[in-house]
Amino acid sequence: MPIQRMPAAEVPVSVELVRRLLDEQHPDLAELPVEVLANGWDNLVCRLGEEFLVRLPRRAMAAELVAHEQRWLPELAGRLPLPVPAPVRVGQPTAQYPWSWSVVPFLPGRIAARSEPDDLWSAATTLGNFLGALHTPAPSEAPVNRFRGIPLAGRAEGVLAALTHVDPTDRAAALRVWEAARAAPAWDGPPLWLHGDLHPANILVDRGRISAVIDFGDLTCGDPATDLSVAWMLFAAEQRAALRQAYGRADDATWERSRGWALALSLVFLTHSADNPLMYGIGERAFRAVLE
């Protein structure tokens, strides 16, 4: 399977830039130590002292996503049963840096992709309850993502192209999963709020328990099956059933579509992570779970 590298930064981002922006716009935070935590597909994320993180978009596409977080996450945070990184400060574009940026609270824990919960059944229930609270009807002005929350037909071209590079035995099994998901009735309810990018690298575990959900850059609305696909990225079959039970309203069609979403997203992770073994591992695990 051909594997691509993650997108290059469209502007230079660095600790030095973070320090300059803080000094200009939030001088009361400027003396805090700054340390890079992650330089990912969309954002440079830096630790800022003991209490905060700075999120700096590294691509124009990501800048739009940060704006969605800034607008909506403070509104959603109060009704969610797990902490989320609602921005506490907003940074403005400057002559040196073209986009808005955020200071968010530091939430303790390690990502679930590196530190699984001690009790996966309890974790599945926790995540199911979180998604049940998040997945409520979104207002008409909520962001729309043309890649997430959409009917599975919109993912067909990418899935079928990626499957041509999969081992023939796995390809046949994956095609059966995909065809079953595509045949399931489409979501016919109102567009629901979605995390949009829920996978084990965006779930924090602290002291053995799921402690927070992070990185709402792909916050959107639509078919809840997109988010429910996380069940195949983190859990075995019995634990997936526990998540579904805690969620409480995933009918058979929604669950079938969520499996299709897990397949589609696993192929994205597998084909775009040449320099990101963490995301490649998430993709491999999800792909194998989908084929069980």
C-alpha positions in Angstrom: 0.0 0.0 0.0 1.5 3.4 -1.0 2.0 5.5 2.1 2.2 9.3 2.0 3.8 11.7 4.4 1.8 14.2 6.4 1.2 17.6 4.8 4.0 20.2 5.0 3.5 23.3 7.1 2.4 26.3 4.9 4.0 28.8 7.3 7.0 28.5 9.6 5.8 27.6 13.1 8.1 27.4 16.1 8.6 28.0 19.8 10.1 31.3 18.9 6.9 32.3 17.0 4.8 31.2 20.0 6.8 33.4 22.3 6.6 36.4 20.1 2.8 36.1 19.7 2.3 35.7 23.5 4.5 38.7 24.1 2.5 40.8 21.7 -1.0 39.7 22.6 -1.0 37.9 26.0 2.0 39.4 27.8 0.8 38.0 31.2 1.5 34.5 29.8 4.7 35.4 28.0 7.1 34.5 30.7 5.8 31.0 31.1 8.1 28.2 29.6 7.2 26.9 26.1 7.9 23.4 25.0 6.8 21.6 21.8 4.5 18.7 22.5 3.4 17.8 18.9 3.8 19.0 15.4 1.0 17.3 13.6 -0.9 17.3 10.4 -2.8 20.5 11.3 -1.3 22.2 14.4 1.9 22.9 16.3 0.9 22.2 20.0 3.1 23.6 22.7 3.0 23.2 26.5 2.7 26.6 28.1 3.7 26.5 31.8 1.8 24.0 34.0 -1.7 24.9 33.1 -2.0 25.7 29.3 -1.3 24.6 25.8 -0.9 26.8 22.7 -2.4 25.5 19.4 -1.0 27.2 16.3 -2.4 26.1 12.9 0.3 25.1 10.4 -2.0 25.1 7.3 -4.9 27.3 6.1 -7.3 24.4 6.3 -6.4 23.9 9.9 -6.9 27.6 10.7 -10.6 27.3 9.7 -10.9 24.4 12.1 -9.4 26.3 15.0 -12.0 29.0 14.4 -14.7 26.3 14.8 -13.2 25.3 18.1 -13.1 28.9 19.3 -16.7 29.5 18.4 -18.4 26.3 19.5 -16.4 24.4 22.0 -17.0 26.7 25.0 -20.7 26.3 24.3 -20.6 22.5 24.2 -18.1 21.9 27.0 -20.6 22.6 29.8 -22.9 19.7 29.0 -20.2 17.0 28.3 -19.3 14.4 30.9 -15.5 14.6 30.2 -13.2 17.6 30.0 -12.5 19.1 26.6 -10.0 21.8 25.6 -12.3 24.8 25.2 -10.1 27.8 24.5 -9.4 30.2 27.4 -7.6 32.8 25.2 -7.8 33.6 21.5 -4.9 34.9 19.5 -5.2 37.2 16.5 -3.4 37.1 13.1 -0.3 39.4 12.8 2.1 40.5 10.1 4.3 37.5 11.0 1.5 34.9 11.3 -1.7 34.9 9.2 -4.3 33.0 11.3 -6.1 32.9 14.7 -4.6 30.7 17.3 -5.7 29.4 20.8 -4.5 29.0 24.3 -6.3 26.0 25.8 -6.2 24.3 29.2 -3.6 21.5 29.7 -5.5 18.3 30.4 -3.5 15.7 32.2 -3.1 12.2 30.8 -1.5 10.2 28.0 -3.2 9.5 24.7 -5.1 6.2 24.6 -3.0 5.1 21.6 0.0 5.0 23.9 -1.6 4.2 27.2 -4.7 2.0 27.1 -7.3 2.3 29.9 -6.9 -0.3 32.6 -10.5 -1.5 32.3 -11.6 -1.4 28.7 -15.2 -2.3 29.5 -15.5 0.7 31.8 -13.7 2.8 29.2 -16.2 1.8 26.5 -19.1 2.8 28.8 -17.4 6.1 29.5 -16.9 6.8 25.8 -20.4 5.7 24.9 -21.8 8.1 27.6 -19.7 10.9 26.2 -20.9 10.4 22.7 -24.4 10.2 23.9 -24.1 13.6 25.5 -22.3 15.2 22.5 -24.6 13.8 19.7 -27.5 16.3 20.0 -29.1 18.2 17.2 -26.8 20.9 15.9 -28.0 24.4 15.0 -28.2 25.4 11.4 -25.1 27.5 11.6 -23.0 24.6 12.9 -19.9 23.8 10.8 -20.2 21.3 8.0 -17.3 19.1 7.0 -17.4 17.7 3.4 -15.4 14.6 4.6 -17.0 13.7 7.9 -20.6 13.1 9.0 -21.6 12.6 5.3 -23.2 9.6 3.6 -20.8 6.8 3.1 -21.2 7.2 -0.7 -19.0 10.3 -0.4 -16.1 8.2 0.8 -16.5 5.4 -1.8 -13.9 6.7 -4.2 -11.1 6.9 -1.6 -12.0 3.6 0.0 -12.1 1.6 -3.3 -8.8 3.2 -4.5 -7.1 2.4 -1.2 -8.3 -1.2 -1.3 -6.6 -1.9 -4.6 -3.3 -1.8 -2.7 -4.5 -4.2 0.1 -3.6 -7.9 0.1 -6.2 -9.7 -2.0 -7.5 -11.8 0.8 -8.0 -8.8 3.1 -9.4 -6.9 0.1 -12.2 -9.3 -0.4 -13.2 -9.3 3.2 -13.0 -5.5 3.4 -15.1 -5.1 0.3 -17.8 -7.2 1.9 -17.7 -5.0 5.0 -17.8 -1.9 2.8 -20.7 -3.1 0.7 -22.7 -4.0 3.8 -22.2 -0.6 5.3 -23.1 1.1 2.0 -26.3 -1.0 1.9 -27.4 0.1 5.3 -30.1 2.8 5.4 -28.6 6.3 5.5 -28.9 8.6 8.5 -32.3 10.3 8.3 -32.3 12.2 11.5 -31.2 15.8 12.1 -27.5 16.6 11.8 -26.0 15.9 15.2 -22.9 17.5 16.7 -19.9 15.4 16.0 -16.3 15.4 17.2 -15.4 14.5 13.7 -11.9 13.0 14.3 -12.4 10.7 17.3 -9.6 8.2 17.5 -7.2 6.9 20.2 -4.8 9.8 19.7 -7.5 12.2 20.6 -8.6 10.5 23.8 -6.7 11.0 27.1 -6.1 8.4 29.8 -5.1 9.4 33.3 -4.6 7.0 36.1 -5.9 4.2 34.0 -9.2 5.8 33.1 -10.4 7.9 30.1 -10.0 11.5 31.4 -10.7 13.8 28.5 -11.4 14.1 24.8 -9.2 16.5 22.8 -8.6 18.1 19.4 -12.0 19.2 18.2 -10.6 20.8 15.0 -12.9 18.7 12.9 -16.0 19.6 14.9 -18.9 19.2 12.6 -22.4 17.9 12.3 -24.1 15.0 10.5 -24.3 11.2 10.8 -23.2 10.0 14.3 -21.8 6.8 12.7 -18.6 8.9 12.0 -17.8 9.2 15.7 -19.0 5.7 16.6 -16.3 4.3 14.4 -13.9 4.8 17.3 -15.4 1.6 18.7 -13.3 -0.4 16.2 -10.2 1.6 16.9 -9.9 0.9 20.6 -12.1 -2.0 21.6 -12.7 -5.7 21.0 -16.2 -7.0 20.1 -17.5 -7.4 23.6 -16.3 -3.9 24.6 -17.8 -2.4 21.4 -21.1 -3.8 22.6 -20.7 -2.1 25.9 -20.0 1.2 24.2 -23.1 0.8 22.0 -25.2 0.0 25.1 -24.0 3.0 27.0 -24.6 5.2 23.9 -28.2 3.9 23.9 -29.5 4.9 20.5 -27.4 3.3 17.8 -29.8 1.2 15.7 -28.5 -1.6 13.5 -28.1 0.6 10.5 -26.1 3.2 12.4 -23.9 0.5 13.8 -23.3 -1.0 10.4 -22.4 2.5 9.0 -20.0 3.0 11.9 -18.2 -0.1 10.9 -18.0 1.2 7.3 -16.6 4.5 8.7 -14.0 2.6 10.7 -12.9 0.9 7.5 -12.7 4.2 5.6 -10.8 6.0 8.3 -8.4 3.0 8.9 -7.4 3.2 5.2 -6.8 7.0 5.5 -4.5 6.4 8.5 -2.7 3.6 6.7 -2.1 5.5 3.5 -1.1 8.9 5.0 1.2 8.0 7.8 4.6 7.3 6.4 6.2 9.6 9.0 3.7 8.9 11.7 3.9 5.4 13.1 1.4 6.1 15.8 -1.4 6.9 13.3 -0.3 4.0 11.1 -0.7 1.7 14.2 -4.2 3.0 14.8 -5.1 2.4 11.2 -3.7 -1.2 11.3 -5.6 -2.0 14.5 -8.9 -0.6 13.2 -8.5 -2.4 9.9 -8.0 -5.7 11.6 -10.9 -5.1 14.0 -13.2 -4.3 11.1 -12.4 -7.6 9.4 -13.1 -9.7 12.5 
